[in-house]
Amino acid sequence: FSMCKLFTFGCQFLSLTGVILLALVAFESLFKAHLHFFAAHLYGEVEVNTSRIPTTGRIVLDGEDITRLGEDEMALVRARKLGFVFQSYQLIPTLTAEENVLLPAELAGHADAKRARDLLDQVGLSDRRDHYPVQLSGGEQQRVALARAFMNRPKILFCDEPTGNLDDDTAAAMVELIFGLNRERSTTLVMVTHNLELARRCERILRLKGGAVISDETRLAHETH
């Protein structure tokens, strides 16, 4: 990805290439707003024909320039190549845990109930698959969201403060699930966080402040555990 977005206080620039585990540590809300813009563009919360497209630069994903794709085209990209885990879970309240996990596959036209159940089993929720979000704890809802993110075998998993709404014990378990599934599925992980301890689990750490990357640290495999 190589793109720039102008905000009131300047131009925010982000470039990512060939990473496996990347942590983006934002020290102030302005730069995090840019990261949310970037993720929102991929997730479909930003209309292409508005002023919120990148001011300069472009987004190239898996060799394809997706910066100005139409919504139908972007929907296919999201369905086939991207997964998202949000701080606030974003589960659909009228669907069960299994139905929430299955939804991305249904939208992509290849529903696979067995895979949805297998993913729920991997995150320890096989006995909760018929429960609705309101019947689940915060940690359980986040595990459903993680299973949903892996449903379509994404090439990139975006995590926005995935443990921000969880207590310490639940957060620690959630982190192990994220990194465990990441290793098992060979998915690139891009994580936005203020948590430096969590960031140190990644192979590359970008620290962002004042509209700029203030450090770019690459860590050896044995340093990430």
RODO-2510 file (C-alpha; in nm, 4 decimals, decimal comma):
residues 225
     n   res          X          Y          Z
     1     f     0,0000     0,0000     0,0000
     2     s     0,1263     0,3518    -0,0694
     3     m    -0,1140     0,6357    -0,0079
     4     c    -0,1504     0,9831     0,1414
     5     k    -0,4576     1,1492     0,2914
     6     l    -0,4744     1,5213     0,3702
     7     f    -0,6364     1,6129     0,7016
     8     t    -0,6684     1,9554     0,8658
     9     f    -0,3223     1,9341     1,0184
    10     g    -0,1264     1,7832     0,7345
    11     c    -0,0688     1,4886     0,5092
    12     q    -0,0674     1,1398     0,6592
    13     f     0,1332     0,8869     0,4592
    14     l     0,1499     0,5111     0,4933
    15     s     0,3440     0,2561     0,2923
    16     l     0,3422    -0,1197     0,3631
    17     t     0,5023    -0,3919     0,1559
    18     g     0,5513    -0,7644     0,2068
    19     v     0,4856    -0,7880     0,5806
    20     i     0,3686    -1,0909     0,7758
    21     l     0,3098    -0,9502     1,1266
    22     l     0,2882    -0,5696     1,1440
    23     a     0,1973    -0,3506     1,4404
    24     l     0,0961     0,0125     1,3858
    25     v     0,1414     0,2028     1,7119
    26     a    -0,0369     0,5400     1,6965
    27     f     0,0476     0,7903     1,9697
    28     e    -0,2200     1,0430     1,8795
    29     s    -0,5688     1,0410     1,7377
    30     l    -0,4875     1,2324     1,4179
    31     f    -0,2734     0,9574     1,2692
    32     k    -0,5077     0,6912     1,3949
    33     a    -0,7835     0,8700     1,2058
    34     h    -0,5818     0,8109     0,8900
    35     l    -0,5429     0,4432     0,9715
    36     h    -0,9163     0,4165     1,0271
    37     f    -0,9705     0,5925     0,6920
    38     f    -0,7427     0,3372     0,5251
    39     a    -0,9208     0,0413     0,6832
    40     a    -1,2621     0,1950     0,6171
    41     h    -1,1745     0,2350     0,2493
    42     l    -1,0959    -0,1367     0,2323
    43     y    -1,3932    -0,2403     0,4443
    44     g    -1,6437    -0,0390     0,2434
    45     e    -1,7323     0,2409     0,4844
    46     v    -1,5899     0,5045     0,2460
    47     e    -1,7670     0,5825    -0,0784
    48     v    -1,5244     0,5989    -0,3699
    49     n    -1,6826     0,9088    -0,5245
    50     t    -1,6221     1,1398    -0,2256
    51     s    -1,3434     1,3642    -0,1008
    52     r    -1,2335     1,0870     0,1341
    53     i    -1,0396     0,8996    -0,1330
    54     p    -0,6586     0,9273    -0,0944
    55     t    -0,5217     1,2750    -0,1710
    56     t    -0,2219     1,1175    -0,3419
    57     g    -0,0969     0,7648    -0,3936
    58     r    -0,2851     0,4421    -0,4312
    59     i    -0,3662     0,1083    -0,2691
    60     v    -0,2305    -0,1967    -0,4486
    61     l    -0,3466    -0,5258    -0,2991
    62     d    -0,2068    -0,8547    -0,4239
    63     g    -0,0947    -0,6858    -0,7459
    64     e    -0,4282    -0,5112    -0,8103
    65     d    -0,4827    -0,1335    -0,7830
    66     i    -0,8007    -0,1041    -0,5773
    67     t    -0,7872     0,2687    -0,4940
    68     r    -1,0860     0,3703    -0,7034
    69     l    -1,2744     0,0497    -0,7580
    70     g    -1,6505     0,0694    -0,7559
    71     e    -1,8414    -0,0653    -0,4584
    72     d    -1,9388    -0,3922    -0,6277
    73     e    -1,5758    -0,4554    -0,7230
    74     m    -1,4551    -0,3660    -0,3734
    75     a    -1,7104    -0,6022    -0,2238
    76     l    -1,5496    -0,8871    -0,4173
    77     v    -1,2012    -0,7833    -0,3009
    78     r    -1,3137    -0,7717     0,0623
    79     a    -1,4907    -1,1052     0,0364
    80     r    -1,1962    -1,2843    -0,1203
    81     k    -0,8880    -1,1270     0,0349
    82     l    -0,9546    -0,9336     0,3581
    83     g    -1,0576    -1,0054     0,7149
    84     f    -1,1381    -0,7545     0,9899
    85     v    -1,1501    -0,7712     1,3696
    86     f    -1,2912    -0,4569     1,5315
    87     q    -1,2588    -0,3317     1,8871
    88     s    -1,6386    -0,3186     1,9151
    89     y    -1,6981    -0,6678     1,7657
    90     q    -1,9543    -0,5541     1,5007
    91     l    -2,1638    -0,8704     1,5224
    92     i    -2,5141    -0,8679     1,3773
    93     p    -2,7487    -0,8971     1,6793
    94     t    -3,0229    -1,0886     1,4986
    95     l    -2,7854    -1,3666     1,3880
    96     t    -2,6477    -1,6500     1,5995
    97     a    -2,2737    -1,6953     1,6508
    98     e    -2,2612    -1,9525     1,3713
    99     e    -2,4664    -1,7341     1,1376
   100     n    -2,2366    -1,4376     1,2045
   101     v    -1,9309    -1,6478     1,1201
   102     l    -2,0983    -1,7901     0,8106
   103     l    -2,2139    -1,4530     0,6767
   104     p    -1,8963    -1,3562     0,4809
   105     a    -1,9046    -1,6885     0,2957
   106     e    -2,2739    -1,6511     0,2176
   107     l    -2,2124    -1,3035     0,0775
   108     a    -1,9285    -1,4435    -0,1335
   109     g    -2,1549    -1,7176    -0,2653
   110     h    -1,9867    -2,0212    -0,1102
   111     a    -2,1499    -2,0896     0,2265
   112     d    -1,9757    -2,3648     0,4228
   113     a    -2,1482    -2,4424     0,7528
   114     k    -1,8893    -2,7064     0,8444
   115     r    -1,6053    -2,4558     0,8158
   116     a    -1,7974    -2,2075     1,0315
   117     r    -1,8432    -2,4735     1,2998
   118     d    -1,4766    -2,5758     1,2763
   119     l    -1,3655    -2,2144     1,3277
   120     l    -1,5971    -2,1737     1,6268
   121     d    -1,4505    -2,4935     1,7675
   122     q    -1,0985    -2,3516     1,7214
   123     v    -1,1872    -2,0431     1,9251
   124     g    -1,3557    -2,2548     2,1934
   125     l    -1,7174    -2,1735     2,1157
   126     s    -1,8576    -2,4922     1,9672
   127     d    -2,1128    -2,5081     2,2501
   128     r    -2,2213    -2,1458     2,1936
   129     r    -2,2796    -2,1501     1,8201
   130     d    -2,6590    -2,1175     1,8527
   131     h    -2,6377    -1,8207     2,0919
   132     y    -2,7072    -1,4613     1,9883
   133     p    -2,4532    -1,1836     2,0603
   134     v    -2,6574    -1,0517     2,3538
   135     q    -2,6198    -1,3953     2,5159
   136     l    -2,2394    -1,3898     2,4855
   137     s    -1,9751    -1,2195     2,6973
   138     g    -1,7451    -0,9563     2,5464
   139     g    -1,4651    -1,2092     2,5117
   140     e    -1,6967    -1,4595     2,3456
   141     q    -1,8231    -1,1976     2,1020
   142     q    -1,4662    -1,1060     2,0076
   143     r    -1,3856    -1,4735     1,9483
   144     v    -1,6878    -1,4984     1,7187
   145     a    -1,5576    -1,1908     1,5344
   146     l    -1,2154    -1,3551     1,4980
   147     a    -1,3676    -1,6747     1,3594
   148     r    -1,5735    -1,4660     1,1160
   149     a    -1,2595    -1,2810     1,0020
   150     f    -1,0962    -1,6106     0,8994
   151     m    -1,4061    -1,7544     0,7317
   152     n    -1,3019    -1,6661     0,3757
   153     r    -0,9302    -1,7458     0,4232
   154     p    -0,8142    -1,3826     0,3958
   155     k    -0,4730    -1,2859     0,2675
   156     i    -0,4655    -0,9937     0,5153
   157     l    -0,6253    -0,9692     0,8594
   158     f    -0,6767    -0,6165     0,9964
   159     c    -0,7151    -0,5884     1,3746
   160     d    -0,8146    -0,2518     1,5250
   161     e    -0,7400    -0,2558     1,9004
   162     p    -0,8734    -0,6141     1,9196
   163     t    -0,8296    -0,6376     2,2976
   164     g    -0,9344    -0,2811     2,3839
   165     n    -1,2728    -0,3772     2,5326
   166     l    -1,1569    -0,6915     2,7140
   167     d    -1,0308    -0,7574     3,0662
   168     d    -0,6657    -0,8597     3,1080
   169     d    -0,7189    -1,2369     3,1225
   170     t    -0,9617    -1,2415     2,8313
   171     a    -0,7349    -1,0093     2,6318
   172     a    -0,4357    -1,2405     2,6843
   173     a    -0,6358    -1,5407     2,5613
   174     m    -0,7582    -1,3413     2,2623
   175     v    -0,4018    -1,2452     2,1668
   176     e    -0,2951    -1,6104     2,1676
   177     l    -0,5893    -1,6973     1,9423
   178     i    -0,5068    -1,4179     1,6955
   179     f    -0,1407    -1,5108     1,6631
   180     g    -0,2118    -1,8837     1,6680
   181     l    -0,4628    -1,8624     1,3837
   182     n    -0,2316    -1,6242     1,1993
   183     r     0,0513    -1,8786     1,2064
   184     e    -0,1768    -2,1680     1,1152
   185     r    -0,3449    -1,9876     0,8236
   186     s    -0,0318    -1,8024     0,6994
   187     t    -0,2252    -1,4756     0,6920
   188     t    -0,0603    -1,1338     0,6947
   189     l    -0,1619    -0,9548     1,0159
   190     v    -0,1874    -0,5751     1,0378
   191     m    -0,2703    -0,4588     1,3901
   192     v    -0,3464    -0,1054     1,5102
   193     t    -0,2754    -0,0738     1,8824
   194     h    -0,1555     0,1509     2,1649
   195     n    -0,0341    -0,1586     2,3508
   196     l     0,3451    -0,1785     2,3135
   197     e     0,3605    -0,5256     2,4680
   198     l     0,1172    -0,6521     2,2061
   199     a     0,3063    -0,4703     1,9303
   200     r     0,6274    -0,6480     2,0298
   201     r     0,4678    -0,9789     1,9299
   202     c     0,4886    -0,8628     1,5683
   203     e     0,7766    -0,8883     1,3239
   204     r     0,7604    -0,5220     1,2271
   205     i     0,6549    -0,2198     1,4340
   206     l     0,5741     0,1204     1,2861
   207     r     0,5431     0,4005     1,5445
   208     l     0,3325     0,6911     1,4250
   209     k     0,3258     1,0443     1,5704
   210     g     0,2642     1,3962     1,4437
   211     g     0,1619     1,2848     1,0984
   212     a     0,4779     1,0829     1,0396
   213     v     0,6383     0,7448     1,0945
   214     i     0,8860     0,8146     1,3767
   215     s     1,0357     0,4649     1,3823
   216     d     1,0239     0,1481     1,1750
   217     e     1,1521    -0,1551     1,3643
   218     t     1,2014    -0,5014     1,2196
   219     r     1,2292    -0,7763     1,4782
   220     l     1,3819    -1,1224     1,4500
   221     a     1,1479    -1,4214     1,4866
   222     h     1,2830    -1,5164     1,8312
   223     e     1,2182    -1,1600     1,9572
   224     t     0,8455    -1,1740     1,8866
   225     h     0,7569    -1,4401     2,1450
***
